[in-house]
Amino acid sequence: MSSIPENKRILVIDDNRAIHEDFRKVLTDTGGDTGLEAAEEALFGDTAASQPKRVTFQLDYASQGLEGVEKIQQARGAGTPFAMAFVDVRMPPGIDGIETAAKIWEVAPDTQVVICTAYSDYSWDEMIAKLGYSDRLVLLKKPFDNVEVLQLACAMTEKWRLVQEAKLKLEQLERMVAARTAELRNSMDLLQQSVNNYKRTEQRLRRSEERFRLITENAADLIVVVDGTGRPQYLSPSVVHSLGYAAEELHRGSLFSLIHPEDRASTVDALKSALRQSTDQVLEYRLQHKLGHWRKFEAHASVVKEGETNAGNLVLVSRDITERDRAEKENFRLALQLKHAGDSGSLATLATAIATELGPLLEAVRDKVRFAEEGARKLQPLVRADQTTDAEYLASEVPKALAECQASIERITDVLAEIATNATG
């Protein structure tokens, strides 16, 4: 079904009233005109008895060119446009048919125009020079045949309808394309937002990886990631300082093999329990240094899983507490000696022993603190690149704490020295 209804409105522009009547008879008269019926029979190829009901057109008339142009403009403004116009060439004293056609197309470009002429006022070339080549223009010579008029009226009005339908479909297509373009633009905007978010996430991840690398490469603690069998997946550079091994050496075996035989069973059980229950564990164990001696570590073990089905890996952050453990044992021994000396009255001798025993130990602790303080000072500008409050606080306060620790150790040294002096004086 057509979306544009038929438009049978035709305007006849001719200064001869008799011509108006001729067009009326051909295009609107429903009486028994045998000549017209013969013309229709010749046009449609049917007998009068079998031919369909003749098409009736709605005619309007104008005697001058400008009058016709005004009627076409008014009809277009009212929403009832003319589909076509039959225009005579000579219409004195007004403008001729060629000028009329040009003005009609100025106000109603889709109007189909048939130029009717009995004279050679314009050659075809002159007419084209004025109006240009156009599929809206047909030339009809007078005296015209009724069949030609009827045929032109049927064809030109239908052509007008088809042009309007094509324009409507084109407008619909343009709206559809505009809507699809808007959808595509929205999709592109969303895609661009996703790309931007991905880039920002990637940058944050890269910064996090860089911070992690800086921390692990400069941390004094031993940071190790192992699987359930104890095979190292990652070893921080501090493994060289802590155990004397290169990372490549430890990657070839199990870290569990370095645990002291007396600590191995309890340590492995605790780590397996952490894997099964996904709980953090705090434990102590001894690891064998490459040179053969044993170093004691305090470790915090955490489980990291990459998926629901993944058994997970263990992250061990281990701190060397060998010196601390040795100091605690020494303090305990000295405390026993002090109690015994107090009981036996040889306090001066014990003070001398304390100074002799603790002097080298305190010197070793002092060296460790200096090392940690220097490491924190070097790490400070790297940590500040994180631009977070915690990082800035730690970078500022850790060196202060270490400095206070150093001062306390020096004070203890002085006190012990005084005790030793007083004891021998």
ROVEX-896523 format. One line per field, with one value per residue (C-alpha): residue number from 1; x, y, z; residue in three letters. Coordinates in steps of 0.25 Angstrom, whole numbers, plus 2048, in hexadecimal, padded with zeros to 3 digits. Layout:
BEGIN
seq	c(NUM; ...)
x	c(X; ...)
y	c(Y; ...)
z	c(Z; ...)
type	c(ALA; ...)
***
This chain:
BEGIN
seq	c(1; 2; 3; 4; 5; 6; 7; 8; 9; 10; 11; 12; 13; 14; 15; 16; 17; 18; 19; 20; 21; 22; 23; 24; 25; 26; 27; 28; 29; 30; 31; 32; 33; 34; 35; 36; 37; 38; 39; 40; 41; 42; 43; 44; 45; 46; 47; 48; 49; 50; 51; 52; 53; 54; 55; 56; 57; 58; 59; 60; 61; 62; 63; 64; 65; 66; 67; 68; 69; 70; 71; 72; 73; 74; 75; 76; 77; 78; 79; 80; 81; 82; 83; 84; 85; 86; 87; 88; 89; 90; 91; 92; 93; 94; 95; 96; 97; 98; 99; 100; 101; 102; 103; 104; 105; 106; 107; 108; 109; 110; 111; 112; 113; 114; 115; 116; 117; 118; 119; 120; 121; 122; 123; 124; 125; 126; 127; 128; 129; 130; 131; 132; 133; 134; 135; 136; 137; 138; 139; 140; 141; 142; 143; 144; 145; 146; 147; 148; 149; 150; 151; 152; 153; 154; 155; 156; 157; 158; 159; 160; 161; 162; 163; 164; 165; 166; 167; 168; 169; 170; 171; 172; 173; 174; 175; 176; 177; 178; 179; 180; 181; 182; 183; 184; 185; 186; 187; 188; 189; 190; 191; 192; 193; 194; 195; 196; 197; 198; 199; 200; 201; 202; 203; 204; 205; 206; 207; 208; 209; 210; 211; 212; 213; 214; 215; 216; 217; 218; 219; 220; 221; 222; 223; 224; 225; 226; 227; 228; 229; 230; 231; 232; 233; 234; 235; 236; 237; 238; 239; 240; 241; 242; 243; 244; 245; 246; 247; 248; 249; 250; 251; 252; 253; 254; 255; 256; 257; 258; 259; 260; 261; 262; 263; 264; 265; 266; 267; 268; 269; 270; 271; 272; 273; 274; 275; 276; 277; 278; 279; 280; 281; 282; 283; 284; 285; 286; 287; 288; 289; 290; 291; 292; 293; 294; 295; 296; 297; 298; 299; 300; 301; 302; 303; 304; 305; 306; 307; 308; 309; 310; 311; 312; 313; 314; 315; 316; 317; 318; 319; 320; 321; 322; 323; 324; 325; 326; 327; 328; 329; 330; 331; 332; 333; 334; 335; 336; 337; 338; 339; 340; 341; 342; 343; 344; 345; 346; 347; 348; 349; 350; 351; 352; 353; 354; 355; 356; 357; 358; 359; 360; 361; 362; 363; 364; 365; 366; 367; 368; 369; 370; 371; 372; 373; 374; 375; 376; 377; 378; 379; 380; 381; 382; 383; 384; 385; 386; 387; 388; 389; 390; 391; 392; 393; 394; 395; 396; 397; 398; 399; 400; 401; 402; 403; 404; 405; 406; 407; 408; 409; 410; 411; 412; 413; 414; 415; 416; 417; 418; 419; 420; 421; 422; 423; 424; 425)
x	c(800; 805; 809; 806; 7F7; 7F4; 7F4; 7EB; 7EB; 7EF; 7F0; 7ED; 7F4; 7EE; 7E9; 7DE; 7D2; 7CE; 7DB; 7D7; 7CA; 7D1; 7DA; 7CD; 7C7; 7D3; 7D7; 7CA; 7BD; 7B6; 7AB; 7AA; 7B5; 7B7; 7C3; 7C9; 7C5; 7CC; 7D8; 7D8; 7D6; 7E2; 7EA; 7E6; 7E3; 7D5; 7C7; 7BE; 7B6; 7C2; 7CB; 7CD; 7C7; 7CE; 7D7; 7D2; 7DB; 7D9; 7DB; 7DE; 7E0; 7E8; 7E8; 7F6; 803; 805; 7F7; 7FA; 807; 7FF; 7F5; 800; 807; 7FA; 7F6; 804; 803; 7F5; 7FA; 7F3; 7FD; 7FB; 802; 803; 800; 7FC; 802; 800; 80C; 805; 7FD; 7FD; 7FE; 805; 811; 812; 812; 821; 822; 816; 81C; 829; 821; 819; 825; 82A; 81E; 81B; 827; 820; 815; 814; 812; 80D; 810; 805; 808; 803; 80E; 81D; 820; 82B; 834; 837; 845; 840; 836; 841; 84A; 83F; 83A; 845; 844; 839; 831; 825; 823; 81B; 818; 80A; 807; 7FA; 7F0; 7F2; 7EB; 7E2; 7EA; 7F7; 7F0; 7EA; 7F7; 800; 7F6; 7F6; 806; 80A; 801; 806; 814; 811; 80C; 818; 822; 81B; 81C; 82A; 82D; 825; 82D; 83A; 836; 833; 840; 847; 840; 844; 852; 853; 84D; 857; 862; 85E; 85E; 86C; 871; 86C; 872; 87F; 87F; 87D; 888; 891; 88D; 890; 89E; 8A1; 89D; 8A6; 8B2; 8B0; 8AF; 8BB; 8C3; 8BF; 8C3; 8D0; 8D2; 8CE; 8D8; 8E3; 8E0; 8E0; 8ED; 8F4; 8EF; 8F3; 901; 904; 8FE; 907; 8FC; 8FD; 8F0; 8ED; 8E2; 8E1; 8D7; 8D2; 8DF; 8E8; 8ED; 8F0; 8E8; 8EE; 8FA; 8FD; 90C; 90E; 910; 91E; 920; 918; 91D; 928; 921; 91F; 910; 913; 919; 90C; 903; 908; 904; 8FA; 8FB; 8F7; 904; 90B; 903; 90A; 906; 901; 8F8; 8F4; 8E8; 8E1; 8E4; 8DE; 8D2; 8CF; 8D1; 8C8; 8BD; 8BE; 8BC; 8B0; 8A9; 8AD; 8B2; 8BE; 8C9; 8D4; 8E0; 8EE; 8F8; 907; 90D; 91B; 924; 92C; 939; 933; 92E; 920; 917; 90B; 8FE; 8F1; 8E7; 8D9; 8D3; 8C7; 8BF; 8BD; 8B3; 8B2; 8A4; 89A; 8A0; 8AF; 8B5; 8BC; 8CB; 8D1; 8D7; 8E1; 8E7; 8F2; 8FB; 908; 907; 914; 91B; 90F; 90D; 91C; 91A; 90E; 915; 921; 918; 912; 920; 924; 918; 91B; 929; 924; 91B; 926; 930; 926; 925; 934; 937; 941; 939; 945; 94B; 93D; 93C; 94A; 945; 939; 941; 94A; 93F; 935; 940; 942; 933; 92F; 939; 933; 925; 92A; 92F; 922; 91A; 924; 922; 913; 913; 91B; 912; 906; 90C; 90F; 901; 8FA; 8FA; 8F5; 8EA; 8E6; 8E3; 8D6; 8D1; 8C8; 8C7; 8CC; 8D8; 8DC; 8DA; 8E2; 8ED; 8EE; 8EC; 8F4; 901; 8FD; 8FA; 907; 90F; 908; 90B; 91A; 91A; 914; 91F; 92A; 924; 924; 932; 936; 92F; 936; 943; 940; 93C; 949; 951; 94B; 94D; 95C; 95E)
y	c(800; 80E; 817; 823; 825; 828; 837; 839; 849; 84F; 85E; 863; 870; 876; 883; 87C; 878; 86E; 866; 866; 85F; 855; 850; 84F; 846; 83D; 83C; 83E; 83C; 82F; 830; 827; 82E; 823; 82A; 82A; 81C; 818; 81F; 818; 80B; 80E; 812; 806; 7FB; 7F8; 7F9; 802; 7F7; 7F1; 7FD; 801; 80E; 81A; 822; 830; 83B; 848; 854; 862; 86D; 87A; 884; 88A; 885; 88D; 889; 87A; 87C; 882; 877; 86C; 874; 875; 866; 862; 86B; 865; 857; 853; 855; 853; 847; 84D; 859; 85A; 867; 86F; 876; 882; 88A; 899; 8A3; 89B; 892; 887; 878; 876; 881; 87C; 86E; 874; 87B; 86F; 867; 872; 871; 862; 85B; 84D; 852; 84A; 854; 852; 85D; 85E; 866; 867; 870; 870; 87B; 873; 869; 85D; 863; 870; 86A; 861; 86E; 874; 869; 85F; 850; 84A; 83E; 847; 84D; 847; 84E; 84D; 852; 858; 853; 848; 83B; 837; 82A; 832; 83B; 830; 827; 833; 836; 828; 827; 834; 834; 826; 82B; 836; 82C; 823; 82E; 832; 824; 823; 830; 82A; 81D; 825; 82E; 821; 81B; 827; 827; 818; 81B; 827; 81E; 813; 81D; 822; 814; 811; 81E; 81B; 80D; 813; 81D; 811; 809; 815; 816; 808; 809; 816; 80E; 802; 80C; 812; 804; 800; 80C; 80A; 7FB; 7FF; 809; 7FF; 7F5; 7FF; 803; 7F4; 7F2; 7FE; 7F9; 7EA; 7EE; 7F7; 7F0; 7E9; 7DF; 7D2; 7D1; 7C4; 7BE; 7AF; 7A4; 799; 791; 79C; 79F; 7AE; 7B6; 7C3; 7C7; 7D5; 7DA; 7DA; 7CB; 7CE; 7D6; 7CD; 7BF; 7C1; 7BA; 7C0; 7BF; 7B6; 7AC; 7AB; 7AB; 79D; 796; 797; 7A2; 797; 790; 79C; 79B; 796; 787; 78A; 795; 78E; 786; 791; 79C; 793; 78F; 79E; 7A2; 797; 79B; 7A9; 7A4; 79B; 7A5; 7B2; 7B8; 7C0; 7BA; 7BF; 7B6; 7B5; 7AC; 7AB; 7AB; 7A6; 7B1; 7AD; 7AE; 7A3; 7AA; 7AC; 7B9; 7BA; 7C1; 7C6; 7C4; 7C9; 7BF; 7C3; 7BC; 7C2; 7BB; 7BF; 7B8; 7AF; 7A2; 7A7; 7A0; 7AD; 7B2; 7B6; 7C3; 7C3; 7D0; 7CC; 7D5; 7D0; 7CF; 7C8; 7D3; 7D7; 7C8; 7C8; 7D4; 7CF; 7C2; 7CA; 7D4; 7C8; 7C2; 7CF; 7D0; 7C3; 7C7; 7D4; 7CD; 7C3; 7CF; 7D6; 7CA; 7C8; 7D7; 7D7; 7E2; 7EA; 7DE; 7DB; 7EA; 7E8; 7DC; 7E2; 7EE; 7E4; 7DB; 7E6; 7EF; 7E7; 7E4; 7F2; 7F6; 7EC; 7F1; 7FF; 7FB; 7F5; 801; 80A; 801; 801; 810; 812; 809; 810; 81D; 818; 812; 81F; 826; 819; 817; 826; 824; 81D; 82A; 824; 828; 81B; 81A; 828; 826; 819; 81F; 82B; 823; 816; 81D; 825; 818; 812; 81F; 81E; 80F; 812; 81D; 813; 809; 813; 817; 808; 807; 813; 80D; 800; 807; 80F; 802; 7FC; 808; 809; 7FA; 7FB; 808)
z	c(800; 7FC; 807; 7FF; 7FA; 7EB; 7E8; 7DC; 7DD; 7D0; 7CC; 7BE; 7BB; 7AD; 7A9; 7A0; 7A8; 79D; 7A0; 7AF; 7AA; 7A2; 7AD; 7B6; 7AC; 7AA; 7B9; 7C1; 7B8; 7BC; 7B1; 7A5; 79C; 791; 78C; 79A; 79C; 78F; 794; 7A1; 799; 791; 79E; 7A7; 79C; 7A1; 79C; 7A2; 7A9; 7AF; 7B2; 7C1; 7C6; 7C0; 7C9; 7CD; 7D0; 7D8; 7CF; 7D2; 7C8; 7C6; 7BA; 7BC; 7C0; 7CD; 7D1; 7D0; 7D8; 7E3; 7E3; 7E4; 7EF; 7F7; 7F5; 7FA; 806; 809; 808; 7FC; 7F1; 7E2; 7DC; 7CE; 7C5; 7B7; 7B2; 7A5; 79F; 79A; 7A5; 7A1; 7A7; 7B3; 7B4; 7AA; 7AE; 7AF; 7B9; 7C0; 7C1; 7C7; 7D2; 7D5; 7D8; 7E1; 7EA; 7E8; 7E2; 7E2; 7D8; 7CB; 7BF; 7B1; 7A8; 79D; 790; 782; 77E; 77C; 786; 78D; 787; 790; 792; 796; 7A0; 7A6; 7A7; 7AF; 7B8; 7B7; 7B5; 7BE; 7C0; 7C5; 7B7; 7AB; 79E; 798; 78A; 786; 782; 78C; 78C; 797; 799; 79B; 7A5; 7AD; 7AC; 7B1; 7BC; 7C1; 7C0; 7C5; 7D2; 7D5; 7D3; 7DD; 7E7; 7E5; 7E7; 7F4; 7F8; 7F5; 7FD; 809; 808; 807; 813; 81B; 817; 81B; 829; 82A; 826; 830; 83B; 838; 837; 845; 84A; 844; 84A; 858; 856; 852; 85E; 867; 861; 862; 870; 872; 86B; 874; 881; 87C; 87A; 887; 88E; 886; 88B; 899; 898; 892; 89E; 8A8; 8A2; 8A2; 8B0; 8B4; 8AC; 8B4; 8C1; 8BF; 8B9; 8C4; 8D0; 8DA; 8DD; 8D5; 8CC; 8C6; 8BE; 8BE; 8B9; 8C1; 8BF; 8C4; 8B6; 8B5; 8AB; 8AF; 8B8; 8BC; 8BA; 8C9; 8C8; 8C4; 8D1; 8DA; 8D5; 8CC; 8C0; 8B3; 8AF; 8A3; 8AD; 8B6; 8AA; 8A6; 8B3; 8BF; 8C9; 8D4; 8D2; 8D8; 8E5; 8F1; 8F3; 901; 8FC; 8EF; 8F3; 8FB; 8F0; 8E5; 8ED; 8F0; 8E1; 8DC; 8E6; 8E1; 8D3; 8D7; 8E0; 8D8; 8E5; 8E9; 8F1; 8FA; 8FC; 8FF; 8F8; 8F5; 8E7; 8E3; 8DE; 8D2; 8DB; 8E3; 8F0; 8F4; 8F4; 8FB; 8F5; 8F9; 8EE; 8EA; 8E1; 8D8; 8CD; 8BF; 8B6; 8A7; 8A5; 8AC; 8A8; 8AA; 8B6; 8B9; 8BC; 8C9; 8CB; 8D6; 8DC; 8E5; 8EE; 8F2; 902; 904; 90B; 913; 917; 91B; 923; 92A; 92E; 933; 93B; 941; 945; 94A; 953; 959; 95B; 961; 96B; 96E; 970; 979; 981; 982; 984; 978; 971; 96C; 965; 95E; 95A; 953; 94D; 948; 941; 93B; 936; 931; 92B; 91E; 91D; 91E; 914; 90A; 90D; 90B; 8FD; 8F9; 8FD; 8F5; 8E9; 8EB; 8EC; 8E0; 8D8; 8DC; 8D8; 8CA; 8C9; 8CD; 8C0; 8B9; 8C3; 8C2; 8B3; 8B7; 8BC; 8C7; 8D6; 8DC; 8D3; 8D6; 8E5; 8E5; 8DD; 8E7; 8F4; 8F2; 8F1; 8FE; 905; 901; 906; 913; 914; 911; 91C; 926; 923; 924; 932; 936; 932; 93A; 946; 945; 944; 951; 958; 953; 958; 965; 967; 965; 96C)
type	c(MET; SER; SER; ILE; PRO; GLU; ASN; LYS; ARG; ILE; LEU; VAL; ILE; ASP; ASP; ASN; ARG; ALA; ILE; HIS; GLU; ASP; PHE; ARG; LYS; VAL; LEU; THR; ASP; THR; GLY; GLY; ASP; THR; GLY; LEU; GLU; ALA; ALA; GLU; GLU; ALA; LEU; PHE; GLY; ASP; THR; ALA; ALA; SER; GLN; PRO; LYS; ARG; VAL; THR; PHE; GLN; LEU; ASP; TYR; ALA; SER; GLN; GLY; LEU; GLU; GLY; VAL; GLU; LYS; ILE; GLN; GLN; ALA; ARG; GLY; ALA; GLY; THR; PRO; PHE; ALA; MET; ALA; PHE; VAL; ASP; VAL; ARG; MET; PRO; PRO; GLY; ILE; ASP; GLY; ILE; GLU; THR; ALA; ALA; LYS; ILE; TRP; GLU; VAL; ALA; PRO; ASP; THR; GLN; VAL; VAL; ILE; CYS; THR; ALA; TYR; SER; ASP; TYR; SER; TRP; ASP; GLU; MET; ILE; ALA; LYS; LEU; GLY; TYR; SER; ASP; ARG; LEU; VAL; LEU; LEU; LYS; LYS; PRO; PHE; ASP; ASN; VAL; GLU; VAL; LEU; GLN; LEU; ALA; CYS; ALA; MET; THR; GLU; LYS; TRP; ARG; LEU; VAL; GLN; GLU; ALA; LYS; LEU; LYS; LEU; GLU; GLN; LEU; GLU; ARG; MET; VAL; ALA; ALA; ARG; THR; ALA; GLU; LEU; ARG; ASN; SER; MET; ASP; LEU; LEU; GLN; GLN; SER; VAL; ASN; ASN; TYR; LYS; ARG; THR; GLU; GLN; ARG; LEU; ARG; ARG; SER; GLU; GLU; ARG; PHE; ARG; LEU; ILE; THR; GLU; ASN; ALA; ALA; ASP; LEU; ILE; VAL; VAL; VAL; ASP; GLY; THR; GLY; ARG; PRO; GLN; TYR; LEU; SER; PRO; SER; VAL; VAL; HIS; SER; LEU; GLY; TYR; ALA; ALA; GLU; GLU; LEU; HIS; ARG; GLY; SER; LEU; PHE; SER; LEU; ILE; HIS; PRO; GLU; ASP; ARG; ALA; SER; THR; VAL; ASP; ALA; LEU; LYS; SER; ALA; LEU; ARG; GLN; SER; THR; ASP; GLN; VAL; LEU; GLU; TYR; ARG; LEU; GLN; HIS; LYS; LEU; GLY; HIS; TRP; ARG; LYS; PHE; GLU; ALA; HIS; ALA; SER; VAL; VAL; LYS; GLU; GLY; GLU; THR; ASN; ALA; GLY; ASN; LEU; VAL; LEU; VAL; SER; ARG; ASP; ILE; THR; GLU; ARG; ASP; ARG; ALA; GLU; LYS; GLU; ASN; PHE; ARG; LEU; ALA; LEU; GLN; LEU; LYS; HIS; ALA; GLY; ASP; SER; GLY; SER; LEU; ALA; THR; LEU; ALA; THR; ALA; ILE; ALA; THR; GLU; LEU; GLY; PRO; LEU; LEU; GLU; ALA; VAL; ARG; ASP; LYS; VAL; ARG; PHE; ALA; GLU; GLU; GLY; ALA; ARG; LYS; LEU; GLN; PRO; LEU; VAL; ARG; ALA; ASP; GLN; THR; THR; ASP; ALA; GLU; TYR; LEU; ALA; SER; GLU; VAL; PRO; LYS; ALA; LEU; ALA; GLU; CYS; GLN; ALA; SER; ILE; GLU; ARG; ILE; THR; ASP; VAL; LEU; ALA; GLU; ILE; ALA; THR; ASN; ALA; THR; GLY)
***
